[in-house]
Amino acid sequence: MPQPITLYYWPTPNGHKISIALEEMGLPYSIHPVNIGKGEQFDPEFLKIAPNNRMPAITDPEGPDGAPISIFESGAILQYLGRKTGLFYGTTERQRVAVEEWLMWQMGGVGPMAGQAHHFLKYAPAMEPPQDLPYAKDRYRREVARLYGVLDRQLATHEFAAGDFLSLADFAIWPWAMGWEGQQQSLDDKPHFKRWLEALALRPGFIRGKAVGAELREPPDAQAMQVLYGIKPA
């Protein structure tokens, strides 16, 4: 029986990427909550494994050559787990290239753009004084729509993001894409994207992975807003 991986985690889209992957891969793991609203991501012990003070991170007691390893950055963690298990990374070099293309697309596009959309649409207007910025709201709303259109066109001819096989790319994209309503998006003109969202939402591994630590999450209070964004709610 493999020794469990420790997942440093909070129930956010980036955290869900890894909990979903671990569930789909059938790897044993335990969670170490990192309450980002209370600033636990700045604890010196956490910074030893995640120097960018962001979760998720993992420690694997059975790393390369059997030696322990710690890894930060969700994309790097997914690639490591894919190599470790031989799962969800494609079986040919062409498939692996496709997985990496769509994984990098999420890391460089959907995550940052959807995160900014969420911030300017929900949190910035709650600042004191309110920062209701039409240009920022429109800018990020439009860019998220463009990105989801790109994915919809890919899914018109493929079952999953990187092809006709479930992959690390799906684990990375889906937790962010599931927030489409909060990002003020529409599925009416993206039928293939809608089909993909709904199909993955029915997979037991995705259900279990998204449920991990759900009880930990609370609406951000004044302290959390200050820690996360340097702002005070109105």
Sequence and secondary structure as in RCSB ss.txt:
>XXXX:A:sequence
MPQPITLYYWPTPNGHKISIALEEMGLPYSIHPVNIGKGEQFDPEFLKIAPNNRMPAITDPEGPDGAPISIFESG
AILQYLGRKTGLFYGTTERQRVAVEEWLMWQMGGVGPMAGQAHHFLKYAPAMEPPQDLPYAKDRYRREVARLYGV
LDRQLATHEFAAGDFLSLADFAIWPWAMGWEGQQQSLDDKPHFKRWLEALALRPGFIRGKAVGAELREPPDAQAM
QVLYGIKPA
>XXXX:A:secstr
    EEEEE SSHHHHHHHHHHHHHT  EEEEE  TTTTGGG HHHHTT TTS S EEEETT GGG  EEEESHH
HHHHHHHHHHT SS SSHHHHHHHHHHHHHIIIIIHHHHHHHHIIIIIGGGBSS    HHHHHHHHHHHHHHHHH
HHHHHTS SBTTBSS  HHHHHHHHHHTTTTTTT  STT HHHHHHHHHHHTSHHHHHHHHTTGGG     HHHH
HHHHS  B 
